[in-house]
Amino acid sequence: MPSTSTRPLPASALLLDNQLCFALYSASLAMTKLYKPLLEDLGLTYPQYLVMLVLWEQDGLTVSALGERLFLDSGTLTPLLKRMEQSGLVTRQRSAEDERRVEVRLTSDGKKLKTRTASVPACVVEAAGCPISELMTLTHEVQALRNRLTGT
């Protein structure tokens, strides 16, 4: 838990443009806006794209494993997966070993979609207007911040 200090804060501490949270939030909005037209052409929403990225890395994950990887709870993930199943991208099936676990697998259409998304990262790099090495450094720094904030 963050400590609270009795020391007075400088006036600049409460300026919007000095808030890391706002920089991350507004950058996230801009990133999502960038992805929207790219993914619409593929029939995906941004959260669905994230699910597909995880399943392209490792197919056959449980809903809980997907949720852990994406930092989403099952209440958010389950309706998303239902829509993806209705779209023919994934199947959901109860585990034979443990009926409480639901496994998510890519369909053949879901696997084929990977090829069609290959240009998406290049579009993001181009829009960012900086070298890939800089984007990777920034990605690692934000991931490290997230891990410190979540204690992972």
matplotlib code that plots the C-alpha trace (Angstrom):
import matplotlib.pyplot as plt

x = [0.0, 1.4, 2.4, 0.9, 3.3, 2.6, 5.0, 3.2, 3.2, 4.5, 1.7, 2.8, 2.0, -1.7, -1.3, -3.0, 0.0, 2.2, 0.1, 1.5, -2.0, -3.3, -0.4, -1.0, -4.8, -4.7, -2.1, -4.3, -7.2, -5.1, -3.8, -7.3, -8.4, -5.5, -6.4, -10.1, -10.1, -7.3, -9.3, -12.7, -11.5, -10.7, -14.0, -12.4, -12.7, -9.5, -10.2, -10.9, -7.6, -5.8, -7.5, -6.4, -2.8, -2.7, -4.3, -2.0, 0.9, -0.7, -3.9, -6.1, -5.9, -8.5, -10.7, -8.9, -5.4, -6.6, -7.9, -4.6, -2.6, -4.9, -5.6, -9.3, -11.8, -14.1, -17.1, -15.5, -13.9, -16.9, -19.2, -16.3, -15.5, -19.2, -19.2, -16.0, -17.5, -20.6, -18.3, -16.6, -13.1, -12.9, -14.6, -15.2, -15.4, -15.5, -12.3, -12.6, -10.4, -12.2, -15.7, -15.2, -12.5, -13.5, -10.9, -10.7, -9.4, -9.0, -11.1, -9.6, -11.0, -9.4, -6.0, -6.3, -7.0, -3.4, -2.2, -4.6, -3.5, 0.2, 0.2, -1.3, 1.9, 3.7, 0.8, 1.2, 5.0, 4.5, 1.9, 4.2, 6.8, 9.8, 12.2, 11.0, 13.8, 12.3, 8.8, 10.2, 12.0, 8.8, 6.8, 9.2, 9.2, 5.4, 5.2, 7.7, 5.6, 2.4, 4.2, 5.3, 1.8, 0.2, 2.9, 3.6]
y = [0.0, 3.4, 5.5, 9.0, 11.8, 14.9, 16.9, 19.4, 18.6, 21.1, 22.8, 20.9, 17.6, 18.1, 19.3, 16.9, 16.8, 15.7, 12.6, 9.3, 7.8, 10.3, 9.8, 6.0, 6.4, 8.9, 6.8, 3.8, 5.6, 6.7, 3.2, 1.7, 4.4, 3.4, -0.3, 0.2, 0.5, -2.0, -4.6, -3.8, -5.0, -8.3, -8.5, -8.1, -5.8, -4.8, -7.2, -10.0, -9.3, -9.6, -13.0, -14.1, -13.1, -15.2, -18.2, -17.9, -18.2, -21.1, -22.7, -24.7, -22.5, -22.4, -19.4, -18.7, -18.9, -16.5, -14.2, -14.2, -13.5, -10.6, -9.3, -9.8, -11.4, -14.3, -11.9, -9.8, -12.6, -15.1, -12.8, -11.9, -15.6, -16.3, -13.7, -15.1, -18.6, -17.3, -15.7, -19.0, -18.0, -20.2, -23.1, -23.5, -26.9, -28.2, -30.1, -33.9, -33.9, -31.2, -30.1, -26.7, -25.7, -24.5, -24.8, -22.3, -23.5, -21.8, -23.0, -23.3, -19.8, -18.5, -20.0, -18.6, -15.1, -14.9, -14.5, -11.6, -9.8, -9.8, -6.2, -4.8, -4.5, -2.7, -0.2, 0.5, 1.0, 3.3, 5.4, 5.6, 7.2, 5.9, 3.0, -0.5, -0.6, 2.5, 0.9, -2.3, -0.4, 1.5, -1.7, -3.3, -0.3, -0.2, -3.9, -3.5, -0.7, -2.9, -5.7, -3.5, -2.1, -5.5, -7.2, -9.8]
z = [0.0, -0.9, 2.0, 2.5, 3.4, 5.4, 3.3, 1.1, -2.6, -5.1, -7.1, -10.2, -8.6, -9.5, -13.0, -15.5, -17.8, -15.0, -14.2, -15.3, -15.1, -17.6, -20.0, -19.9, -20.2, -23.1, -24.9, -24.4, -25.9, -28.9, -29.4, -29.3, -31.8, -34.1, -33.9, -34.5, -38.3, -38.7, -36.8, -38.2, -41.6, -39.9, -38.0, -34.6, -31.7, -29.8, -26.9, -29.4, -31.1, -27.7, -27.2, -30.6, -30.0, -26.9, -28.6, -31.6, -29.0, -27.2, -28.3, -25.9, -22.8, -20.1, -19.6, -16.3, -18.0, -20.7, -18.1, -16.2, -19.3, -20.4, -16.9, -17.4, -15.0, -16.2, -16.1, -18.8, -20.7, -20.9, -23.0, -25.2, -25.8, -26.5, -29.2, -30.7, -30.7, -32.5, -35.1, -35.6, -34.4, -31.2, -29.5, -25.8, -24.3, -20.7, -19.8, -19.7, -16.6, -14.7, -15.6, -13.9, -16.4, -19.9, -22.6, -25.5, -28.9, -32.2, -35.1, -38.6, -39.3, -36.2, -37.2, -40.8, -39.4, -38.1, -41.7, -42.3, -39.2, -40.1, -41.3, -38.1, -36.1, -39.0, -39.2, -35.5, -35.8, -38.8, -36.9, -33.8, -36.0, -34.0, -34.3, -33.3, -30.7, -29.0, -29.0, -27.5, -24.8, -24.0, -24.0, -21.5, -19.3, -19.2, -18.5, -15.6, -14.2, -14.5, -12.7, -9.9, -9.5, -9.5, -7.5, -10.2]

ax = plt.figure().add_subplot(projection="3d")
ax.plot(x, y, z, "-o")
ax.set_aspect("equal")
plt.show()
